[in-house]
Amino acid sequence: MSPQGKEPLNLNIVVCVNYLKGKKDKNGLEIHAFSVGGFTDPKKVSKMYERRFSIESSYRIRNTSKPKTSSKKPEVRYLYTIISFLIQNHWVTLQWKYFVKRQTGPKIIDEDKFRFDTFKMISWSYLKRLFRIPDGVVTLSNITYD
């Protein structure tokens, strides 16, 4: 329906069916439905959304690795963005080096073995030990909570 509720709203829905054939240790069908405008070839739509999904995923990962800042200086914000990309690229390099399934055919990363959160936790504990960052604070008197 249109916003006024008088005219029907026409949508093109494309259904893409992939046969898994043992890929990623799965069998059966993978069915995706897309609401699209303009073109209706299922393979083109699937490729377009696949690329878009990888872009969204890279931004989501970047946002989890980027330090928060209240600085208005573009140089500082740019530096943090570069650092977040370096951290992300290091994680991807480690995944490709140590977590690729041994098989014939294309290389597939076993993503469940080394998640980004695990990488951040290991990196943070290493940096705490390297720079001797304490886990807590020693007080001179007992703290009581009323």
PAZA-427068 format. One line per field, with one value per residue (C-alpha): chain; x, z, y. Coordinates in nm, 3 decimals. Layout:
<rs>
unit	c(A	...)
x	c(X	...)
z	c(Z	...)
y	c(Y	...)
</rs>
This chain:
<rs>
unit	c(A	A	A	A	A	A	A	A	A	A	A	A	A	A	A	A	A	A	A	A	A	A	A	A	A	A	A	A	A	A	A	A	A	A	A	A	A	A	A	A	A	A	A	A	A	A	A	A	A	A	A	A	A	A	A	A	A	A	A	A	A	A	A	A	A	A	A	A	A	A	A	A	A	A	A	A	A	A	A	A	A	A	A	A	A	A	A	A	A	A	A	A	A	A	A	A	A	A	A	A	A	A	A	A	A	A	A	A	A	A	A	A	A	A	A	A	A	A	A	A	A	A	A	A	A	A	A	A	A	A	A	A	A	A	A	A	A	A	A	A	A	A	A	A	A	A)
x	c(0.000	0.104	0.142	-0.211	-0.343	-0.516	-0.275	-0.117	0.260	0.425	0.741	0.966	1.077	1.362	1.425	1.774	1.828	2.179	2.254	2.514	2.660	2.865	3.004	3.092	3.000	2.635	2.396	2.057	1.930	2.007	1.717	1.739	1.459	1.536	1.307	1.456	1.382	1.511	1.647	1.531	1.811	1.861	2.237	2.300	2.090	2.270	2.615	2.513	2.390	2.695	2.926	2.707	2.708	3.089	3.106	2.862	3.058	3.389	3.236	3.084	3.419	3.597	3.354	3.423	3.800	3.800	3.871	3.605	3.707	3.548	3.823	3.708	4.051	4.031	4.394	4.320	4.004	4.190	4.472	4.219	4.061	4.401	4.480	4.146	4.212	4.561	4.415	4.149	4.403	4.630	4.336	4.251	4.618	4.624	4.303	4.447	4.773	4.648	4.274	4.231	4.070	4.302	4.122	4.145	3.990	3.949	4.077	3.804	3.862	3.710	3.573	3.437	3.786	3.921	3.653	3.741	3.631	3.877	4.153	4.075	4.077	4.413	4.564	4.440	4.577	4.914	4.927	4.830	5.117	5.362	5.288	5.222	4.867	4.716	4.388	4.274	4.365	4.516	4.339	4.467	4.142	3.859	3.578	3.230	2.909	2.601)
z	c(0.000	-0.053	0.243	0.180	0.167	-0.170	-0.421	-0.403	-0.357	-0.605	-0.490	-0.685	-0.468	-0.595	-0.439	-0.472	-0.393	-0.332	-0.303	-0.028	-0.141	0.175	0.175	0.525	0.643	0.555	0.317	0.181	0.054	0.143	0.047	0.039	-0.057	-0.162	-0.225	-0.521	-0.776	-1.130	-1.205	-1.117	-1.209	-0.887	-0.939	-0.992	-0.690	-0.474	-0.580	-0.518	-0.166	-0.096	-0.174	0.027	0.323	0.324	0.325	0.618	0.806	0.763	0.903	1.196	1.281	1.240	1.482	1.745	1.718	1.694	2.020	2.128	2.126	2.193	2.001	1.727	1.563	1.231	1.265	1.588	1.447	1.129	1.336	1.530	1.205	1.069	1.394	1.383	1.025	1.123	1.413	1.189	0.918	1.174	1.291	0.933	0.868	1.175	1.061	0.716	0.864	1.148	1.105	0.744	0.702	0.537	0.230	-0.144	-0.328	-0.204	0.137	0.397	0.733	1.033	1.182	1.500	1.618	1.642	1.678	1.678	2.042	2.137	1.947	2.129	2.468	2.400	2.268	2.568	2.821	2.640	2.643	3.012	3.093	2.864	3.006	3.363	3.378	3.711	3.731	4.031	4.265	4.612	4.869	5.203	5.385	5.347	5.116	5.254	5.059	5.246)
y	c(0.000	0.355	0.592	0.719	0.362	0.401	0.249	-0.097	-0.119	-0.354	-0.535	-0.768	-1.059	-1.276	-1.616	-1.759	-2.127	-2.264	-2.634	-2.669	-3.006	-3.048	-2.692	-2.575	-2.927	-2.863	-3.032	-2.939	-2.607	-2.249	-2.024	-1.645	-1.408	-1.051	-0.756	-0.574	-0.310	-0.299	-0.645	-0.993	-1.234	-1.437	-1.488	-1.114	-1.023	-1.280	-1.153	-0.791	-0.868	-1.085	-0.792	-0.556	-0.794	-0.813	-0.432	-0.413	-0.682	-0.500	-0.178	-0.368	-0.529	-0.195	-0.032	-0.298	-0.244	0.136	0.321	0.566	0.930	1.264	1.444	1.674	1.671	1.486	1.375	1.185	1.029	0.928	0.777	0.568	0.451	0.345	0.162	-0.020	-0.134	-0.255	-0.453	-0.604	-0.692	-0.858	-1.071	-1.172	-1.258	-1.481	-1.649	-1.722	-1.849	-2.071	-2.138	-2.252	-2.595	-2.843	-2.966	-2.977	-2.687	-2.331	-2.227	-2.190	-2.021	-2.197	-1.874	-2.032	-2.127	-1.770	-1.504	-1.134	-1.099	-1.374	-1.195	-0.869	-1.043	-1.215	-0.890	-0.690	-0.941	-0.937	-0.555	-0.544	-0.780	-0.594	-0.249	-0.376	-0.245	-0.355	-0.547	-0.343	-0.062	-0.097	0.120	0.247	0.168	-0.077	0.026	-0.032	-0.011	0.106)
</rs>
